[in-house]
C-alpha cells in the first residue's frame, strides 16, 4: 500500500511565515488564501475560484461525491502544502488531527469494502478547496474545503470570520479488529462527553431528555442551506444541576475546540451572551454505546442561536455524523447583512 497521503499536516509542519507572528487570524487566512491561489496554474485557478455571490457557496454535502473546487489529487506537493496551510491556520491542533484522521479513514474503507488502492470512490485525495471572491481586507470573501465527512466553510468581512456550517464525520466510528488503523475512534470525545452527561441525569430529567427509543437514520437537518428546526426539545441548561452544567460545558467545548482559539472564543462568547438557560439537550436511541443491527444513538444541543447534532446509526451504529449550525449566521449571513447595510448608509 502506498504511503498514507493524508498525513499532509506533517508535510506542512509548524512553519508559519514570519509576518503571521503579529497578524490577526483574518490576515493569516487572507495571506494563506493568496499564497494558495498564487501557487496555481491558470487552469487550476478556474477550478479553485468562484465569485463570492455564487450559489455554489451554499452547496454542501458530506458524501463521497464529485464536487466543485480543486481537489488535492490535481495539485502538486507545493500546492497541497499551500492548500492545507489554510486548515493549519483555521483549526486547532485537535481540529487538524480530526481532519487528518477522517481523511485517513478512506484507506480503511477501501479495505473494508475490498476496493483497489486506486479506487476513486473512497479517495483520500478527493478533498476540494474553493476560494469565493478575492481575498480582501475590506470586502466579503470566503473559502471552503469539502470531501467525504468533512465540510468546512469560512466567510470573512474585514477582521470578522464566520465558520459555520461545519461538518465532521467518521466511518467507521471505531475501526474494528482486522483492519488497518484498528481501534481508531476519530470522534471519541463527541461520544464520551455526551454519554457522561446523559448518565449523570436523574430519571425525572431523562424523561425530558429521551425523546425516542429509536434514533433517526442521520442528522435531522441533513445538508440543507437553512436550518428548519424551530422547536427546541429536551432538558434545558437551567434545569440541570451545577455539576451537570459543567458536563454540558465540556460537551460544548468538544465541538468548538476544533477551531483556532480565536474562533473558539468567539463562539463561546456568543453562547454566553445568549440565554444559556434556554439551551436544551435531547437524546434518541440507545443509552449505551452499543453496535449492531437496529442499534444506534443520536443527540442534539439546541440553543437560541446554534444547533449541534450527533448521529451514530448507520453501518450497525458504527458511522458518525456531526454538524454545527448557526441559526442566524450560517454562511455569515448576519455579518454580510450588516456589511451591506453599512455600505448603503455611506
C-alpha positions as CSV (number, residue, x, y, z in Angstrom):
1,X,0.0,0.0,0.0
2,X,1.3,3.4,-0.9
3,X,2.3,5.8,1.9
4,X,-0.7,7.3,3.7
5,X,-1.2,10.5,1.8
6,X,-3.3,12.1,4.5
7,X,-0.5,13.0,6.8
8,X,-0.3,16.2,4.9
9,X,0.0,18.2,8.1
10,X,3.3,16.6,8.7
11,X,4.4,18.0,5.4
12,X,3.1,21.4,6.2
13,X,4.8,21.2,9.6
14,X,4.7,24.1,12.1
15,X,6.4,26.6,9.8
16,X,4.5,29.8,9.5
17,X,5.6,32.9,7.6
18,X,7.2,35.4,10.0
19,X,4.5,38.0,9.1
20,X,1.9,35.8,10.9
21,X,3.6,36.4,14.3
22,X,1.8,39.8,14.8
23,X,-1.1,39.4,12.3
24,X,-4.7,38.7,13.1
25,X,-6.4,35.5,12.2
26,X,-8.2,37.1,9.3
27,X,-4.9,38.5,8.0
28,X,-3.4,35.0,8.3
29,X,-6.3,33.5,6.3
30,X,-6.1,36.1,3.6
31,X,-2.3,35.6,3.3
32,X,-2.8,31.8,3.1
33,X,-5.5,32.0,0.5
34,X,-3.4,34.4,-1.6
35,X,-0.4,32.1,-1.3
36,X,-2.5,29.0,-2.3
37,X,-4.2,30.8,-5.2
38,X,-0.8,32.2,-6.3
39,X,0.7,28.7,-6.5
40,X,-1.9,27.6,-9.1
41,X,-1.8,27.5,-12.8
42,X,-4.4,29.4,-14.8
43,X,-6.4,26.2,-15.4
44,X,-6.3,25.3,-11.7
45,X,-7.5,28.8,-10.7
46,X,-10.6,28.3,-12.8
47,X,-11.4,25.2,-10.7
48,X,-10.4,26.8,-7.4
49,X,-12.3,30.1,-7.7
50,X,-15.9,31.2,-7.8
51,X,-17.5,34.6,-7.4
52,X,-18.5,35.4,-3.8
53,X,-22.1,35.7,-4.8
54,X,-22.2,32.3,-6.5
55,X,-25.0,30.0,-5.3
56,X,-22.4,27.2,-5.1
57,X,-21.1,28.8,-1.9
58,X,-24.2,27.2,-0.2
59,X,-23.9,23.8,-1.9
60,X,-22.5,21.5,0.7
61,X,-22.6,17.8,1.3
62,X,-20.7,15.1,3.3
63,X,-21.0,12.2,1.0
64,X,-18.2,10.8,-1.3
65,X,-19.4,12.7,-4.4
66,X,-18.0,14.8,-7.2
67,X,-17.8,18.4,-6.1
68,X,-16.8,21.9,-7.1
69,X,-13.3,23.1,-6.3
70,X,-9.8,22.0,-6.9
71,X,-9.1,18.5,-5.3
72,X,-5.8,17.5,-3.7
73,X,-5.3,14.9,-6.5
74,X,-4.9,17.7,-9.0
75,X,-2.3,19.6,-7.0
76,X,1.5,19.1,-6.8
77,X,3.2,18.8,-3.5
78,X,3.8,22.6,-3.1
79,X,0.2,23.4,-3.9
80,X,-1.1,20.7,-1.5
81,X,1.0,22.3,1.3
82,X,-0.4,25.7,0.4
83,X,-4.0,24.4,0.5
84,X,-3.5,22.5,3.7
85,X,-2.0,25.6,5.2
86,X,-5.4,27.2,5.1
87,X,-6.6,24.5,7.5
88,X,-3.4,24.9,9.5
89,X,-4.4,28.5,10.1
90,X,-8.1,27.9,10.7
91,X,-8.1,24.9,13.0
92,X,-6.6,24.0,16.4
93,X,-4.3,21.1,16.8
94,X,-7.3,19.0,17.9
95,X,-9.2,20.0,14.8
96,X,-6.3,19.3,12.4
97,X,-5.9,15.9,14.0
98,X,-9.5,15.1,13.4
99,X,-9.4,16.2,9.8
100,X,-6.2,14.2,9.2
101,X,-7.8,11.1,10.8
102,X,-11.1,11.5,8.9
103,X,-9.2,11.6,5.6
104,X,-7.1,8.6,6.6
105,X,-10.3,6.5,7.1
106,X,-10.7,6.5,3.3
107,X,-7.9,3.9,3.3
108,X,-9.8,1.8,5.9
109,X,-13.0,1.9,3.8
110,X,-11.1,0.7,0.8
111,X,-10.0,-2.3,2.8
112,X,-13.4,-2.9,4.4
113,X,-15.2,-2.7,1.1
114,X,-12.5,-4.6,-0.8
115,X,-11.7,-1.8,-3.2
116,X,-8.4,-1.4,-5.1
117,X,-5.7,1.0,-3.9
118,X,-6.5,3.4,-6.8
119,X,-10.3,3.5,-6.1
120,X,-11.8,6.9,-6.7
121,X,-14.9,6.5,-4.6
122,X,-13.1,6.0,-1.3
123,X,-10.5,8.6,-2.2
124,X,-8.2,10.4,0.3
125,X,-7.2,12.8,-2.4
126,X,-10.8,13.9,-3.3
127,X,-10.9,16.8,-0.9
128,X,-11.6,20.0,-2.8
129,X,-10.6,23.6,-2.0
130,X,-12.6,26.7,-3.2
131,X,-12.0,30.4,-2.8
132,X,-15.0,32.6,-3.1
133,X,-14.3,36.2,-4.2
134,X,-11.0,37.9,-4.0
135,X,-9.3,37.8,-0.5
136,X,-9.7,41.4,0.7
137,X,-9.2,43.3,3.9
138,X,-12.5,45.2,3.4
139,X,-14.8,43.3,1.0
140,X,-16.5,39.9,1.6
141,X,-14.8,36.8,0.6
142,X,-14.6,33.2,1.8
143,X,-13.2,29.7,1.3
144,X,-14.2,26.1,1.9
145,X,-12.8,22.6,1.9
146,X,-15.0,19.6,1.4
147,X,-14.8,15.9,0.9
148,X,-16.2,12.7,2.4
149,X,-17.2,13.5,6.0
150,X,-15.5,17.0,6.0
151,X,-17.3,20.2,5.1
152,X,-15.9,23.4,6.4
153,X,-16.9,26.9,5.3
154,X,-15.4,30.3,6.2
155,X,-16.8,33.7,5.4
156,X,-14.7,36.9,6.1
157,X,-15.5,40.6,6.1
158,X,-12.6,42.7,7.4
159,X,-11.4,41.3,10.7
160,X,-14.6,39.2,11.3
161,X,-14.7,35.5,10.4
162,X,-17.7,33.2,10.5
163,X,-17.0,29.5,10.3
164,X,-20.4,27.7,10.2
165,X,-21.9,25.4,8.9
166,X,-19.3,22.8,9.9
167,X,-19.4,19.0,9.5
168,X,-17.2,16.3,10.8
169,X,-18.0,12.6,10.2
170,X,-16.3,9.3,10.8
171,X,-16.8,5.9,9.1
172,X,-16.1,3.6,10.7
173,X,-16.8,5.4,14.0
174,X,-14.5,2.7,15.6
175,X,-12.1,0.8,13.3
176,X,-12.8,-2.9,14.1
177,X,-10.2,-5.7,14.6
178,X,-8.7,-7.0,11.4
179,X,-8.4,-3.7,9.6
180,X,-5.6,-1.1,9.3
181,X,-5.8,1.6,12.0
182,X,-7.5,-0.9,14.3
183,X,-9.0,0.8,17.3
184,X,-9.0,4.3,15.8
185,X,-12.0,6.3,17.0
186,X,-11.8,9.8,15.5
187,X,-14.9,11.3,17.2
188,X,-14.4,9.6,20.5
189,X,-14.7,12.8,22.6
190,X,-18.0,13.7,21.0
191,X,-19.5,10.4,22.1
192,X,-17.9,10.0,25.5
193,X,-18.7,13.5,26.7
194,X,-22.4,13.1,25.7
195,X,-22.7,9.7,27.4
196,X,-21.2,11.1,30.6
197,X,-23.8,13.9,30.6
198,X,-26.6,11.5,29.8
199,X,-25.6,9.1,32.6
200,X,-25.5,11.9,35.1
201,X,-29.2,12.7,34.7
202,X,-31.9,11.6,37.1
203,X,-34.9,9.5,36.0
204,X,-37.1,12.6,36.0
205,X,-34.5,14.5,33.9
206,X,-34.2,11.6,31.5
207,X,-38.0,11.6,30.9
208,X,-37.5,15.1,29.3
209,X,-34.2,14.3,27.5
210,X,-35.1,11.0,25.8
211,X,-37.5,11.7,23.0
212,X,-37.5,8.2,21.5
213,X,-36.0,4.8,21.9
214,X,-35.2,4.9,18.2
215,X,-32.6,7.2,16.7
216,X,-33.0,8.9,13.4
217,X,-31.0,7.4,10.5
218,X,-29.0,10.6,10.1
219,X,-28.7,14.1,11.4
220,X,-32.2,15.6,11.2
221,X,-31.2,18.8,9.4
222,X,-29.1,16.9,6.8
223,X,-27.3,19.3,4.3
224,X,-30.0,22.0,4.0
225,X,-28.9,25.5,3.2
226,X,-31.0,26.8,6.1
227,X,-31.8,25.1,9.3
228,X,-35.5,24.3,9.7
229,X,-35.8,23.1,13.3
230,X,-37.6,25.7,15.3
231,X,-38.9,23.6,18.2
232,X,-36.4,23.1,21.0
233,X,-36.9,19.8,22.8
234,X,-35.3,18.2,25.8
235,X,-33.8,19.2,29.1
236,X,-32.7,22.8,29.4
237,X,-29.5,24.1,30.9
238,X,-31.4,25.9,33.5
239,X,-33.0,22.6,34.8
240,X,-29.6,20.9,35.3
241,X,-27.6,20.9,38.5
242,X,-24.3,22.8,38.7
243,X,-22.2,19.6,38.1
244,X,-24.4,18.6,35.1
245,X,-24.0,22.1,33.7
246,X,-20.2,21.7,33.9
247,X,-20.5,18.4,32.0
248,X,-22.7,20.2,29.4
249,X,-20.0,22.9,29.1
250,X,-17.4,20.2,28.4
251,X,-19.5,18.7,25.7
252,X,-19.9,22.1,24.0
253,X,-16.1,22.6,24.3
254,X,-15.5,19.4,22.4
255,X,-17.2,20.9,19.3
256,X,-15.7,24.4,19.4
257,X,-12.2,23.4,20.4
258,X,-11.7,22.1,16.9
259,X,-11.0,25.6,15.7
260,X,-8.4,28.2,16.2
261,X,-8.6,29.7,19.7
262,X,-9.9,33.0,18.2
263,X,-12.9,31.2,16.6
264,X,-13.5,29.0,19.6
265,X,-13.6,32.0,21.9
266,X,-15.8,33.9,19.5
267,X,-18.3,31.1,19.5
268,X,-18.3,30.6,23.3
269,X,-18.7,34.4,23.8
270,X,-21.8,34.3,21.6
271,X,-23.2,31.4,23.6
272,X,-22.6,33.2,26.9
273,X,-24.3,36.3,25.6
274,X,-27.3,34.3,24.6
275,X,-29.7,32.8,27.2
276,X,-27.8,29.8,28.4
277,X,-30.7,28.6,30.5
278,X,-32.7,28.0,27.3
279,X,-30.2,25.7,25.6
280,X,-31.6,22.2,25.6
281,X,-30.1,18.7,25.3
282,X,-32.1,15.8,23.9
283,X,-31.4,12.2,23.1
284,X,-32.8,9.4,20.9
285,X,-31.9,5.7,20.7
286,X,-29.7,3.5,22.8
287,X,-28.4,4.9,26.1
288,X,-25.2,2.9,25.9
289,X,-22.6,2.8,23.2
290,X,-23.6,-0.5,21.6
291,X,-23.2,-1.6,18.0
292,X,-25.3,-3.9,15.9
293,X,-28.3,-4.2,13.7
294,X,-31.1,-1.8,14.8
295,X,-28.8,-0.1,17.3
296,X,-27.7,3.5,17.4
297,X,-27.9,6.8,19.2
298,X,-28.5,10.4,18.5
299,X,-28.3,13.6,20.5
300,X,-29.0,17.3,19.8
301,X,-27.9,20.5,21.5
302,X,-30.3,23.3,20.5
303,X,-30.0,26.9,21.6
304,X,-31.5,30.2,20.5
305,X,-28.6,30.8,18.1
306,X,-27.0,27.5,17.4
307,X,-27.6,23.8,16.8
308,X,-25.3,20.8,17.3
309,X,-26.3,17.3,16.0
310,X,-24.6,13.9,16.5
311,X,-25.9,10.7,14.9
312,X,-24.4,7.2,15.1
313,X,-26.8,4.8,13.5
314,X,-25.6,3.8,10.1
315,X,-23.4,0.7,9.4
316,X,-24.8,-1.1,12.5
317,X,-24.2,2.0,14.7
318,X,-20.6,2.4,13.6
319,X,-20.8,5.5,11.5
320,X,-20.9,9.0,13.0
321,X,-22.2,12.3,11.6
322,X,-21.8,15.6,13.5
323,X,-22.8,19.1,12.4
324,X,-22.7,22.6,14.0
325,X,-25.0,25.2,12.6
326,X,-25.5,28.9,13.4
327,X,-29.3,29.5,13.3
328,X,-28.9,33.2,12.5
329,X,-25.4,33.5,10.9
330,X,-24.7,30.4,8.8
331,X,-22.6,31.4,5.8
332,X,-22.0,34.7,7.6
333,X,-25.5,36.0,6.6
334,X,-25.8,38.4,9.6
335,X,-22.3,39.6,9.0
336,X,-23.0,40.2,5.3
337,X,-26.3,41.9,6.0
338,X,-24.5,44.4,8.4
339,X,-21.7,44.9,5.9
340,X,-24.1,45.7,3.0
341,X,-26.3,47.9,5.2
342,X,-23.3,49.9,6.3
343,X,-22.3,50.4,2.7
344,X,-25.7,51.8,1.8
345,X,-25.6,54.3,4.7
346,X,-22.4,55.9,3.3
